[in-house]
């Protein structure tokens, strides 16, 4: 990640709307969803449609 750091300007809008704790929670949530999508894709998981 240090190879491609996020621009500081991208943080400006977020910091105006969210506290540091909220940004941490948001980042963790996005990372968890990303990880689940990558795992599910590799395992060819598809949800049942009823």
BELKA-V643248 format. One line per field, one symbol per residue. phi: phi as a letter, one per 40 degrees, with the letter a starting at -180 (. if undefined). Layout:
phi = ???
This chain:
phi = .ccbcccccccdccccbbcccccccccccccccccccccccccfcbccbb
